[in-house]
Amino acid sequence: MSDSKNIDNDASSQGYWRMVRKQLFKNRVAKYSIRFIVVLLVFASCADIIANEKPLACNYQGHTYFPVFRSYLVSIGISEWPAELQNVEWKKLNYQWAVFPLIPYLPQNIDEANIHSVGPFDKQQVSSIHWRHWLGTDELGHDILAAMIYGARIAMLVGVVSMSIATIIGLIMGLLAGYFGDDRLKLTRAQIIFNLLFIVLGIFYAFGLRFYALNDALASSFISFLLQLMISVVMFIVMLCIGNVLAIPFEKIPFLGRKISIPIDIIVSRCIEVMMSIPTLFLIMAIIAIAKPSVILVMVVIGATAWTGIARFVRAELLRIRELEYIEAAHALGYSEIRTIFKHALPNAMSPILIAIAFGIAGAILTEATLSFLGIGVPADIITWGSLLSEARSKPTAWWLAIFPGIAIFITVTVYNLLGEGLTDAMDPRLRK
Amino acid sequence: MFILGVNAPSDPVETILTKQQGESGQSIKSIADEAAYNSVRHKLGLDLPLFYFSITNATACDTLYRIPKSNVRDNLAHIAFIYGNWPNVAQYYATLKQFETAVSKIKSDSSNAEDIISAKKNVSELYSDYDQGKINVALSKLNTVLSKPHSTLQSLAPKLSELKESEKYFIDHQSPYQKCIPVVHWYGFRNQYHHWLVSFLKGDFGFSYQDMRPVSSIIGDAMKWTLGISFISILLAYFIAIPLGVKAAVSKGSNKEKLTTSGLFMLYSLPNFWIATILIIFFCGGDWFSWFPAPGAAPIPSDASFMYHITQTIYRLILPVLCWTYTSLAFISRQMRGGMLNTLGQDYIRTARAKGLPENKVVWKHALGNSLLPIITLFANVFPLLLSGSVVIEQIFSIPGMGQVSYNALVANDYPVVFANTMFAALLTLFGTLVADILYAIADPRISYSKREIV
């Protein structure tokens, strides 16, 4: 019985998504947007193969090497460079034969023959057409095309990672506010007291006591910091669990056992309003001002400020869904809250979230470009589209520094916006034919 | 905001003192400067505890905030954290200070100058070491310096042995389990947060670390520019966007409409800093057209006539206002189109048409009124957008508004300005929301705020 119901359920949910996909692909603009995003993702992930100073394959002193692929192995520690290839200038080696990538430059490489911003149509000091700087160079002799390709990687990373963070926060906040509203989250007094107490204690033991350990880990490497942070978070969660278990015997006391409903909706809504009332760029600048510049920080900060949009969508959707009869049925069947939320309520609220994510990625990419244009947040040695654009300000005659990165930002942002637009149309039942 | 300020990495006192000392560049290390350091610290109120209370482990001292320099403070807290006995560590700190005073009292001459420098270096090393090994290395180095024959520094030897004693004492008498006991300290109202909050509510935002000007006057000057330009561009955006949106909705499906709609969509995703850069490259001097003055051009002479002043300002503001406006323009007209399409599908519009009213009258009189309602609330969304945009555009066009002030303060670690600015931006946004709500209630008599659901 339950099996057949599940199959039904799956079939219908598959049907919905299939329909959305069909609608989406009917929309020509949305279809091409998706294709463009896929191409961009391929570019971003294969940046090492498309643009690199190392040859893809070469024969050096009688041995055949695949330096680009080998550098992956070296970076994870499986393999090592042979002695004759350690710290070499890859372009000046005497190869028997070598296949260089399409663009034989890294964004950090300085081409001494073509410094002081050589334009794409100017005469360039290069040995053959393969070595030409197709989009010119900047003041220091960096190849713009290589920088653009690696910039795509940063832009995509920032867009996806920061929106994942924003989605997680927004989903949780929206869920709490929308599903429970002001009346459904009921806790006993003992639970409230013990939770508050153990949150304080948890912060004290998991983060306060481990402050120096976390600090040292952050100074040494990001991975070890993540590990230490994980330990702290686990400690914190364990503390909370202990608190809830300890609360159980106290619930027997009538005063402590009385249930109080927590106005979680009001709390979350006020949080959202406070966040929304501060202009995003001012907030991000104020946060980034106090920390060392790093791309990860930029992602986290953008994610931590962008969740309000998603939270509002989720909340509005769940406020509607929680009144529907099938949720009532789920309650009547005695399903646990968690099961009702994640298996029944949330899947139906997914569609507006997708739209918000698509628009959010566009916004995140734009914000990151703005920040690196202003020179805050992203470290100076990482070249992004925004930092390329800011170089154009100091050198107004080098139009290629302004045009190409600008177009890249513009197209990427537009494409994500178009995708969001297409999703909105595809999920709108009024537009369905 | 306050939390951010406290966690700021650079020491504001040092910033001010280096500013006051001119560009001499020397940071305050010697004893003589410590008095100056403490007086500035006291003036800024940084010698008070941070908050009404604090929860620490039992090893930490509740009066730690009295120690002036933050790096010394952090280091002592770290030592106390490791060895778990604050009184002994405090004893060590006191001895170290005495030793430092003694070192600085010795007159330096050609024979011992090097030794004194090395001794001072080791002392400052001791201030920032928490690792037992490192402390011992610094101490033994001090020992070699002092034990040189015929040195005037030999008189310091008893002080050094005292220092060593105290170091050995806190290492021998450690009680590491102390740190697992949480302790709550209550400080009362004499704390930094309380002072900051009270003075903020009184309208006193402190002083800029850069030039000691009151923050309120800096922000007042900046706000004139930002609000003025925002106001102009909002007006412009509404005046252009509404007819545009209506036209697009009425002639839905025609080629011209499709072109406008997609054009507006593109405008919406055009990064404004890109457009601003391109406008400057191509239209402000340089190799192409020089129709407009370059940003940061010579200021308008103050003795110029009023009319000249006005025309010059307008002339210079054309490009910035253009960049400032187009995003919100695109946003509003897209919403206008959507709202208008919705309204045109309503029954009462069909009735109006059936009555035989001319199409113009139907659109502009019957439909527009109702579709304007959601556009009014957009004001609340557009306003923060403009404020955020101001950071970039003011920076590019060198307009001394809130965005630029904020950016410059940020680069110079001038936190009071940054935080007051951000608070003001938030207040302005709230004010914008309020205005939008009031306008909405005026425009639509059905809406009352006595009982409202926030969605």
Interface residues (C-beta under 8 A of the other chain):
Chain A: V200 L201 F204 Y205 G208 L209 Y212 S269 M276 S277 I278 P279 T280 L281 F282 L283 M285 A286 I287 A289 I290 A291 A316 L319 A362 L366 A369 T370 F373 L374 I376 G386 L389 A392 R393 P396 T397 W399 A402 I403 P405 G406 I409 F410 V413 T414 N417 L418 E421
Chain B: M1 L4 N7 A8 P9 I55 T56 N57 H78 F81 K179 C180 P182 F265 M266 Y268 S269 L270 P271 F273 W274 T277 I278 I280 I281 F282 G285 G286 D287 P384 L385 L387 S388 G389 V391 V392 Q395 I396 S406 Y407 L410 N413 Y415 V418 F419 N421 T422 A425 A426 T429 L430 T433 I454 V455
